Amino acid sequence: MLKLVLPTPQYLDSVITAIAEYKAHPSPFDIHCINKMIDTQKDNFKTYFQDIENKRQGIDLPEGHVPNTTLWLIENEKYIGSFDIRHKLNDYLIKNGGHIAYQIIPSERKKGYVKAGLKLTLDYARKNLNIEKALLTCNYDNTASYKAMISVMQEWGGEEISPSFIDGHQEHRVWINTQPK
Ligand SMILES: CC(C)(COP(=O)(O)OP(=O)(O)OC[C@H]1O[C@@H](n2cnc3c(N)ncnc32)[C@H](O)[C@@H]1OP(=O)(O)O)[C@@H](O)C(=O)NCCC(=O)NCCS
């Protein structure tokens, strides 16, 4: 069964295997929480878990950052990918980043996982963070991410708004309801 969990040492073996995969197949669109995971040494996960928890609780946030919940997508005890939910938007996130970011391990891509995981994440955002509509953004060249967000938007409802121009590139922007139609 596919589920979302808060990061926990229970899945660490699988996560360490995933980190090796992420490192071997970097993407220009790798998200922040994955880079953070990749930088974590095998024996230093205690700090990683504490950092994730602090961000969730809004403790010691860097200037301009908002609280963020990181969730792991798990199937049959195996780590499949990560989903980040920013609890609220600021001026930067409205243009680049939005509420939700995601990444699937390379060997599990093109199997529908991001769409399934995004629906679980939207549901989590509504039930736990009172987010009724989530903004998603992606680089204009990120076809897979764009297709995924449009597909879920068409199923659950929402709207695409005008792209933003930021840091020399264009970002698609899509609002998605956090519960099915
Ligand atoms: C983007 C990403 C999360 C997609 O995950 P995924 O599990 O492979 O996506 P899905 O299998 O659910 O497919 C989503 C859609 O994209 C399409 N797709 C998947 N990979 C694709 C590719 N490389 N090129 C074009 N389309 C692609 C699928 O066919 C599907 O389209 P459909 O809705 O018309 O059927 C994954 O490629 C990834 O982790 N990339 C690196 C990090 C990243 O880009 N994160 C998003 C930042 S905004």
The ligand as an SDF file (V2000), in Angstrom:
LIG
                    3D

 48 50  0  0  0  0  0  0  0  0999 V2000
    8.9370   15.1330  -12.1160 C   0  0  0  0  0  0  0  0  0  0  0  0
    8.8850   13.7610  -11.4500 C   0  0  0  0  0  0  0  0  0  0  0  0
    8.5610   13.9450   -9.9710 C   0  0  0  0  0  0  0  0  0  0  0  0
    7.7810   12.9440  -12.1500 C   0  0  0  0  0  0  0  0  0  0  0  0
    7.5840   11.7520  -11.3980 O   0  0  0  0  0  0  0  0  0  0  0  0
    7.0030   10.4170  -12.0290 P   0  0  0  0  0  0  0  0  0  0  0  0
    6.5640    9.5300  -10.9150 O   0  0  0  0  0  0  0  0  0  0  0  0
    7.9510    9.8820  -13.0270 O   0  0  0  0  0  0  0  0  0  0  0  0
    5.7020   10.9820  -12.7970 O   0  0  0  0  0  0  0  0  0  0  0  0
    4.4420   10.1600  -13.2300 P   0  0  0  0  0  0  0  0  0  0  0  0
    4.8420    8.7550  -13.6200 O   0  0  0  0  0  0  0  0  0  0  0  0
    3.3490   10.3060  -12.2040 O   0  0  0  0  0  0  0  0  0  0  0  0
    4.0590   10.9050  -14.5810 O   0  0  0  0  0  0  0  0  0  0  0  0
    3.5280   12.1820  -14.6320 C   0  0  0  0  0  0  0  0  0  0  0  0
    3.2860   12.5630  -16.0810 C   0  0  0  0  0  0  0  0  0  0  0  0
    4.5320   12.9340  -16.6770 O   0  0  0  0  0  0  0  0  0  0  0  0
    4.8230   12.0890  -17.8040 C   0  0  0  0  0  0  0  0  0  0  0  0
    6.2500   11.8770  -17.7610 N   0  0  0  0  0  0  0  0  0  0  0  0
    6.9610   11.2300  -16.8040 C   0  0  0  0  0  0  0  0  0  0  0  0
    8.2760   11.3170  -17.1000 N   0  0  0  0  0  0  0  0  0  0  0  0
    8.3660   12.0410  -18.2360 C   0  0  0  0  0  0  0  0  0  0  0  0
    9.4560   12.4890  -19.0080 C   0  0  0  0  0  0  0  0  0  0  0  0
   10.7250   12.2130  -18.6620 N   0  0  0  0  0  0  0  0  0  0  0  0
    9.1920   13.2340  -20.1070 N   0  0  0  0  0  0  0  0  0  0  0  0
    7.9240   13.5370  -20.4600 C   0  0  0  0  0  0  0  0  0  0  0  0
    6.8340   13.1360  -19.7410 N   0  0  0  0  0  0  0  0  0  0  0  0
    7.0790   12.4040  -18.6450 C   0  0  0  0  0  0  0  0  0  0  0  0
    3.9870   10.8530  -17.5860 C   0  0  0  0  0  0  0  0  0  0  0  0
    3.7120   10.1900  -18.7850 O   0  0  0  0  0  0  0  0  0  0  0  0
    2.7500   11.4300  -16.9540 C   0  0  0  0  0  0  0  0  0  0  0  0
    1.9680   12.0520  -17.9550 O   0  0  0  0  0  0  0  0  0  0  0  0
    0.3920   11.7960  -18.0940 P   0  0  0  0  0  0  0  0  0  0  0  0
   -0.2460   12.4630  -16.8970 O   0  0  0  0  0  0  0  0  0  0  0  0
    0.0330   12.4450  -19.3740 O   0  0  0  0  0  0  0  0  0  0  0  0
    0.2140   10.3030  -18.0450 O   0  0  0  0  0  0  0  0  0  0  0  0
   10.2210   12.9880  -11.6070 C   0  0  0  0  0  0  0  0  0  0  0  0
   10.5800   12.9710  -12.9520 O   0  0  0  0  0  0  0  0  0  0  0  0
   11.3560   13.5900  -10.7810 C   0  0  0  0  0  0  0  0  0  0  0  0
   11.5270   13.2530   -9.6040 O   0  0  0  0  0  0  0  0  0  0  0  0
   12.1490   14.5020  -11.3940 N   0  0  0  0  0  0  0  0  0  0  0  0
   13.2450   15.1960  -10.7160 C   0  0  0  0  0  0  0  0  0  0  0  0
   12.7440   16.2040   -9.6690 C   0  0  0  0  0  0  0  0  0  0  0  0
   11.6920   17.1370  -10.2020 C   0  0  0  0  0  0  0  0  0  0  0  0
   11.6920   17.5180  -11.3530 O   0  0  0  0  0  0  0  0  0  0  0  0
   10.7700   17.5240   -9.3190 N   0  0  0  0  0  0  0  0  0  0  0  0
    9.7190   18.4770   -9.6220 C   0  0  0  0  0  0  0  0  0  0  0  0
   10.1970   19.8690   -9.3520 C   0  0  0  0  0  0  0  0  0  0  0  0
    8.9280   21.0310   -9.7710 S   0  0  0  0  0  0  0  0  0  0  0  0
  1  2  1  0
  2  3  1  0
  2  4  1  0
  2 36  1  0
  4  5  1  0
  5  6  1  0
  6  7  2  0
  6  8  1  0
  6  9  1  0
  9 10  1  0
 10 11  2  0
 10 12  1  0
 10 13  1  0
 13 14  1  0
 14 15  1  0
 15 16  1  0
 15 30  1  0
 16 17  1  0
 17 18  1  0
 17 28  1  0
 18 19  1  0
 18 27  1  0
 19 20  2  0
 20 21  1  0
 21 22  1  0
 21 27  2  0
 22 23  1  0
 22 24  2  0
 24 25  1  0
 25 26  2  0
 26 27  1  0
 28 29  1  0
 28 30  1  0
 30 31  1  0
 31 32  1  0
 32 33  2  0
 32 34  1  0
 32 35  1  0
 36 37  1  0
 36 38  1  0
 38 39  2  0
 38 40  1  0
 40 41  1  0
 41 42  1  0
 42 43  1  0
 43 44  2  0
 43 45  1  0
 45 46  1  0
 46 47  1  0
 47 48  1  0
M  END
$$$$
